[in-house]
Amino acid sequence: MGSFIIRRVLYMIPLLFIISIVAFTVVKLQPSDLVAQWKFNPSIGQDLLEQLIRQFDLDKDPVTQYISWVKNIFTRGDWGFSFFNKVPVLDYLFGNGNLLFSMIIIFVTMIFTWAIAIPIGIYSATHKYSFLDHFLNFMGFLGLSIPNFLLAVIFLQFMVAVLNVGSWCNYEWLRPVVQFFRPGIECQPGEGLGVGMLFDQEYLLAPWSWAKFRNFLWHLWPVVLIVGTANIAALIRYMRANLLDVLGQPYVQTARAKGLSERVVIYKHAVRNAINPLVSMLGFWIPLMFEGMLVTSAVMSLGTVERAYYEALSTQDQWVIMGGLLYFGIALLVGNLVADILLAVVDPKIRYD
């Protein structure tokens, strides 16, 4: 396994160069160059502009610019400069906890989706064509059909207009919920739990504490639910189809003929083989998570890498766009590596050495 991981990491190096070439080419194909939109901007000092042009070789041909960009990344960890925000790309994309919060949301969402989808998929396959199976299939199609941005808008509207979490004093049942997630708050009209973002206003700059962590949990669960909905629906259908296929295999019929209980046949033999394709597709699910996070972060104003990248797209901040594309490419490669390792763990028949 160790030699396999080393080989895969070495294979990732040329792939990263290909990803960097694609990212740079996509940005260079845009009508304007990296500094054209700021040459006549009075907020950008001429000295700073000339310094950046020299630093990144922006006055030279595209090949030299690309070589300079890649060289700065691998030798100095310099991913470029955000002309719109006047900060380095690394600080803009990953600073202020953006990377940490993105990783937490994606990790929790992955656990949530698998913990919900796998049992439902198993139940749906073992109760084929029952009323609940048809209902779960319908909900799966519904979850796949509704985009994440629409779910986020519906959730915000529901929390504000229906539950009215900002006026919690008027609802007896809501008081213990608000007092748990925002301890010490006084019951005043117009105050309550915030909707959107990752913290309420009073906790944004506050140091970490038990109260801030609880407030973070309140803002975390809707994001996990929204991002995970489409993935849950897809995983249910994959798990159901795989398990139905495995249950029809001869070795399953042989296990039943030997007198093994149905529970042992399903969970010890069938499920272990049916889940393998899902584990191997883990690298495919990670980009879907980023896609869902991108639109959800924009709608709910989350402090994540995806929201920073979305803002860079809106402002055509080209260095940030290139850095974001490279980051998502790295995440995809790492996700595929993790999927291969997990597949070897869950399936003892697979050996990479």
KEGU-528226 format. One record per atom (N, C-alpha, C): z negated, y, x negated; residue in one letter. Coordinates in steps of 0.1 Angstrom, whole numbers, plus 5000, padded with zeros to 4 digits. Each point is the difference from the previous one (the first is absolute). Layout:
! KEGU-528226
ZYXa;...
***
This chain:
! KEGU-528226
500049884992m;500050125008m;500050134991m;499249994989g;500050124992g;501350034994g;500849904995s;501350034994s;501050055011s;499849955013f;500950055011f;499750145002f;498850055000i;499750145003i;500550084989i;499949964987i;500650074989i;501550025001i;500749895004r;501450005002r;500450105011r;499349995011r;500350095011r;499850154997r;498950034992v;499850134996v;501150054991v;500549914991l;501150044991l;501350025008l;500249925011y;501250025008y;499950135007y;498850055003m;499950125008m;500450124992m;500049994987i;500450124992i;501550045002i;501049914999p;501350045003p;500250055014p;499349935009l;500150045014l;499550145003l;498950044992l;499550135001l;501050114995l;500749964990f;501150094995f;501150025010f;500349895007i;501150015010i;499550095012i;498749985004i;499550085011i;499950154996i;499750024987s;499950144995s;501450075001s;501049924996i;501450055000i;500450035014i;499749915010v;500450035014v;499350125005v;498650014997a;499350125005a;500650134994a;500350004987f;500550124994f;501450035005f;500849905002t;501450025006t;499950065014t;499149945008v;499950055014v;499750155000v;499150044992v;499650145000v;501150094994v;500649954989k;501150084994k;501250025009k;500249915010l;501150015009l;499850115011l;498850055001q;499750115009q;500850134995q;500350095010p;500850114996p;499550094989p;498650025001s;499450094990s;499449934989s;499850064988d;499349944989d;498550025001d;499349954990l;498550005001l;499450145000l;500750104995v;499450134999v;500850115006v;501249975006a;500850105006a;499350085011a;499249935008q;499450065012q;498850094996q;499649994987w;498950094995w;500450114991w;501250004996k;500450104990k;499850155005k;500250025013f;499850135006f;498850015009f;499049914997n;498850005008n;499050094992n;499550115005p;499150094993p;498649934997p;499749905007s;498749934998s;500049914987s;501249974995i;500149924988i;500350104988i;499150004991g;500250094988g;501249954992g;500750104994q;501249964992q;499649934987q;498850034995d;499549934988d;499749855003d;499449985011l;499749865004l;501349925003l;500950075007l;501349935003l;500749964987l;500150094990e;500749974988e;499349894992e;498650005001q;499349904993q;500349865006q;500049995013l;500349885006l;501449954998l;500950095000i;501449974997i;500249944986i;499350064990r;500049944987r;499249874999r;498949995007q;499249884999q;500749885005q;500750015011f;500749895007f;501550004998f;500550084991d;501450004996d;500950025013d;499650095008l;500750035013l;501350084998l;500150054988d;501350084997d;501049914993d;499849875000k;500949904993k;500649915010k;500849914996d;500849915009d;499049905007d;500549945011p;499149915007p;499449884992p;500849944991v;499649894992v;498850044992v;500150124993t;498950054992t;498850035008t;500250055012q;498950035009q;499249875004q;500849905003y;499449875004y;499249944988y;500650004988i;499349944989i;498850084997i;500050135001s;498850084998s;498949975010s;500449985013w;499149975011w;499349874997w;500849894997v;499449874998v;499250004987v;500450074990k;499350004987k;498650075003k;500050115008n;498750065002n;499149915008n;500549925009i;499249915009i;499349904991i;500849934991f;499549894993f;499350044987f;500250124995t;499350044988t;498850095002t;500150085011r;498950105002r;499449995014r;500649915008g;499549995014g;500350135008g;501050074996d;500550125007d;501149975010d;499750015013w;501049965010w;500950125004w;499750124994g;500850115005g;499150115005g;500650105006f;499250125005f;500550035015f;499050025008s;500350045014s;500250155000s;501250055002f;500350145000f;499550075012f;499949925011f;499650065013f;498550035000f;499249904994n;498550024999n;499550044987n;500950014990k;499650054987k;498949914993k;500149875002v;499149914993v;500849884995v;499549924991p;500749884995p;500249905012p;501049924999v;500349915011v;498949905002v;499449954989l;498949905001l;498850065008l;499750134997d;498950065007d;500350025015d;501250045003y;500450025014y;500149875008y;500649904994l;500149875008l;498749925000l;499349994989f;498949914999f;498650074999f;500050134999g;498750074999g;499350025013g;498850054999n;499150025012n;499849885008n;500049884993g;499749885007g;501249945008g;501250064999n;501149955007n;500349854998n;500049964987l;500349864997l;498949915004l;498850044999l;498949925004l;500049975015l;500250115008f;500049985014f;501249925005f;501250024993s;501149925004s;499849854997s;499449974989m;499749864997m;499049945009m;499050085004i;498949955009i;500749975014i;500850095005i;500649985013i;500949885000i;500949994990i;500949894999i;499349864999i;498950004991f;499349874999f;499349965013f;499350105006v;499349975013v;501049965010v;501150075001t;501049975010t;500649864998t;500249964987m;500549864998m;499049905005m;498750024997i;499049905004i;499950005015i;500150125006f;499950015015f;501249925007f;501250034995t;501249945006t;500049854999t;499649954988w;500049854998w;498949945008w;498850065001a;498949945007a;500350005015a;500850095005i;500350005014i;501249915003i;501150024992a;501349945003a;500049854998a;499449954989i;500049854998i;499349925011i;498850035004p;499449925011p;500850015013p;500550125003i;500850015012i;501349924999i;500750004988g;501249924999g;499749865001g;498949954994i;499649865002i;499849965014i;499250095007y;499749975014y;501350005009y;500950094997s;501350015007s;500849884998s;500049954988a;500949884997a;499449875006a;498649995000t;499449885005t;499950005015t;500350125007h;500050015014h;501350055005h;501149944995k;501350045002k;500450005015k;500650115004y;500550035014y;498950025010y;498750014995s;499050045010s;500150145004s;499250045009f;500050145005f;499650094988f;498949964993l;499650094989l;501050004989l;500749904998d;501150004989d;501150105004d;500450005013h;501050095004h;499550154999h;498750015003f;499450145000f;500050054985f;499549914991l;500050044986l;501450034994l;501049925005n;501350034995n;500550135005n;499750035013f;500350135005f;499450124993f;498749984997m;499350104992m;500650024986m;500449884994g;500650014987g;501350085000g;500949975010f;501250085002f;499750155002f;498950035008l;499650145002l;499650064987l;499249934992g;499550064988g;501150024990g;501049925000l;501250024991l;500850115005l;500050035013s;500950105005s;499550144999s;498750024999i;499450135000i;499950054985i;500650114996p;499950044986p;498650064998p;499650004987n;498750044996n;499750155004n;501050094998f;499750145003f;499750025014f;500749925009l;499750015015l;498649955003l;499649894994l;498649955002l;499050104995l;500350074989a;499050104995a;499950125010a;501250045005v;499950115010v;499349965012v;500349885005i;499349955012i;498549994998i;499649954988f;498649994997f;499350145000f;500650104993l;499450135000l;499950065014l;501049985008q;500050055014q;498949935008q;499949874998f;499049925008f;498650054996f;499750014987m;498750044995m;499650145004m;500950095000v;499750145003v;500050035015v;501149955007a;500250045014a;499249905010a;499949874996v;499449915009v;498549984997v;499749964987l;498649974997l;499350134997l;500750114995n;499450134998n;498949994990n;500249944989v;498949984990v;499450134995v;500750115001g;499550124996g;498950065009g;499949955012s;499050055010s;499149885004s;499449954990w;499249875001w;498850025008w;499550135002c;498750025007c;500249975015c;501250005005n;500249975014n;500149855003n;499949914990y;500249865002y;498849934994y;499249945008e;498849934995e;500349884991e;501149935004w;500349884992w;500650044986w;500550124998l;500550044988l;499050054990l;498850045005r;499050064991r;499649914988r;499649875003p;499649924988p;501249984990p;501249995005v;501149994991v;500250124991v;499950125005v;500250124992v;498850014991v;498849975004q;498850024992q;500049904989q;500749885001f;500049914989f;501050044990f;501250055004f;501050034990f;499850144995f;499350095007r;499750134995r;498550035002r;499149944992p;498650015002p;499550144998p;499150045008g;499450134999g;500750115008g;501149975006i;500850105008i;499250045013i;500050135003e;499450045012e;501050005011e;499549985012c;500949985012c;500350145005c;501250054996q;500550135004q;501449985005q;500450075011p;501449995005p;501050034990p;501149925000g;501150024990g;499849944987g;498949934998e;499749934987e;499949855002e;500449934990g;500049855002g;500749944988g;500549895002l;500849934989l;501450054999l;500450034988g;501450044998g;501049895002g;501250045003v;501149915002v;501150044989v;500449904993g;501050024989g;499250034987g;500850014989m;499450024987m;499249884996m;499350014989l;499149894995l;498550035001l;499750135003f;498650045001f;500050125010f;498850025006d;499850125007d;499950124990d;500150125005q;500150114991q;498850014991q;498849985005e;498850024992e;499849904989e;500849885000y;499949904990y;501150014990y;501050095002l;501250004991l;499650024985l;499150104998l;499750034986l;498649954997l;499349945009a;498649954998a;500049884990a;499049984992p;499949884992p;499849885009p;500349884994w;499949885008w;498649975003w;499849955012s;498749975005s;500249895012s;498949955004w;500149905011w;500650075013w;499650125002a;500650075012a;501550034998a;500450034988k;501550034998k;500749875001k;499549894995f;500649875001f;500249965015f;499050025008r;500149965014r;501150095007r;500050124996n;501050095006n;501449964996n;500149954987f;501349944995f;500449885008f;499149925004l;500349885008l;500650045014l;499450105005w;500550055013w;501550044999w;500450074989h;501450044999h;500949894994h;499449894995l;500849894994l;500549915011l;499249965010w;500449905009w;501350035008w;500250125004p;501350025007p;501249994991p;499950044988v;501149994990v;500349854998v;499049924998v;500249864998v;500749945013v;499550045011l;500649945013l;501450045002l;500350134997i;501450055002i;501049944990i;499650004987v;500949944990v;500149855001v;498949945005g;500149855000g;500649945013g;500250095010t;500549945013t;501449934998t;500950074994a;501449944999a;499949874991a;499250014990n;499849884991n;499449885007n;499050035008i;499349905008i;501049935009i;500950085007a;500949945009a;501049914992a;500550054988a;501049924993a;499349874994a;498850014995l;499349894994l;499749895011l;499750045012i;499749915011i;501349915002i;501150075001r;501249935003r;500449904988r;499950054988y;500349914988y;499049885000y;498850035002m;499049895000m;500349905011m;500350045012r;500349915011r;501249924997r;501150064995a;501249934998a;499849904988a;499350044990n;499849904989n;499249895004n;498950025007l;499149895004l;500749915010l;500850055009l;500849915009l;500949914992l;500650064990d;500949924992d;499349894993d;498850034994v;499249904992v;499549905010v;499650035012l;499449915009l;501049895004l;501350034999g;501049905003g;500449914988g;499450024989q;500349924988q;499449865001q;500749904994p;499549865001p;498649984995p;499650074989y;498749974994y;498950055010y;500350105008v;499050045010v;499849895011v;501249945004q;499949895010q;499349884994q;500249984987t;499349894993t;498550025000t;499650124997a;498650045000a;499349985013a;500750035011r;499549985013r;499949855003r;501049924996a;500049865002a;498949934993a;499550054989k;498949944993k;498750035006k;500050085011g;498750025007g;499350134996g;500650084992l;499350134996l;499950095012l;498950075000s;499850095012s;501150114999s;500250065012e;501050115001e;499750124991e;498750034999r;499550114992r;500449984985r;499749874996v;500349974986v;501550014997v;500849945009v;501450004999v;500650144999v;499550095008i;500550145001i;499650084988i;498650004998y;499550104990y;500149944985y;499849874999k;500049954986k;501449974995k;500949965009h;501449964996h;501150105004h;500050045013a;501150085005a;499950154995a;498850065002v;499950144998v;500250034985v;499549914991r;500150034986r;501450004995r;500949925006n;501450014997n;500750125007n;499650025012a;500750115008a;499750144995a;498850014993i;499750144995i;500650034987i;500649904993n;500650034987n;501150105000n;500949995010p;501150115000p;499550145002p;498950015008l;499450135002l;499450064987l;499349914992v;499550054987v;501150044991v;501149925000s;501150044991s;500650135004s;499950045013m;500650125005m;499050124998m;498949984994l;499050114998l;500750124993l;500849984990g;500750114993g;500950075010g;500549945010f;500850075010f;499250085009f;498749965003w;499250075009w;499550134994w;499850014987i;499450124994i;500950125002i;501449994998p;500850125004p;499950045014p;499849905009l;499950045014l;498750075002l;499049974993m;498750075001m;500250154995m;500750024989f;500350134995f;500850085011f;501049935006e;500850075010e;499150055012e;499249915004g;499150035011g;499050114996g;499550004988m;499150104995m;500650134999m;501350004996l;500750134998l;500050085013l;500549955011v;500050075013v;498750025006v;499149914998t;498650015006t;499350114993t;500150004986s;499350114992s;500550145004s;501350015003a;500650135003a;499550045014a;499949915010v;499650045013v;498550035000v;499249924993m;498550015001m;499450084988m;500950064992s;499550094989s;499049934991s;500449884995l;499149924992l;500250044985l;499050004992g;500150034986g;500349884992g;501349965000t;500549884993t;501250044992t;500449904992v;501250024992v;501250015009v;500049935011e;501250005009e;500250145006e;498950075004r;500150135006r;500550104989r;499549994988a;500550094989a;501549984998a;500449875001y;501449974998y;500950065011y;499449995012y;500750055012y;500250154999y;498950074996e;500150144998e;501050044989e;500149924990a;501050024989a;501449995006a;500249905009l;501349995006l;500450125008l;499050055007s;500250125009s;500350124992s;499450024988t;500350124992t;501049984989t;500649875000q;501049974989q;499450024986q;498749964999d;499450004987d;500449884991d;501150024992q;500749894995q;499349914990q;499250074991w;499249914991w;499149915007w;499350055011v;499149925007v;500749895007v;501250035005i;500849895007i;500349894990i;500550044988m;500349894990m;498749924997m;498950074998g;498849934997g;499549915011g;500250055013g;499649915011g;500849885001g;501450014998l;500849895000l;499749894989l;499650054989l;499649914989l;498749935003l;499150085006y;498749945004y;500249895010y;500850025011f;500249905010f;500749884994f;500950024990g;500749894994g;499049914992g;499150074993i;498949934993i;499249925009i;499650065012a;499249935010a;500749885005a;501350005002l;500849895005l;500049894990l;500250034987l;500049894990l;498649944998l;499050085001v;498649944999v;499749925012v;500550045012g;499749925012g;500749874999g;501249994995n;500749874998n;499349914990n;499450064990l;499349924990l;498749955006l;499350085008v;498849955007v;500349895010v;501250015007a;500449905009a;500249874994a;500750004988d;500349884993d;498749934995d;499050084996i;498749954995i;499349945012i;499950075011l;499349945012l;500749885005l;501349994999l;500749885005l;499649884992l;499950024987a;499549894991a;498649965003a;499250095005v;498649975003v;499949925013v;500750045010v;499949935013v;500849885001v;501049984991d;500849885001d;499949934986d;499249894999p;499849934987p;501349944995p;501049985008k;501349944996k;500850094991k;499750135001i;500850104992i;499450024987i;500849984989r;499550034987r;501150084992r;499550104994y;500950094992y;500149974986y;499149924994d;500049964986d;500949884998d;
***
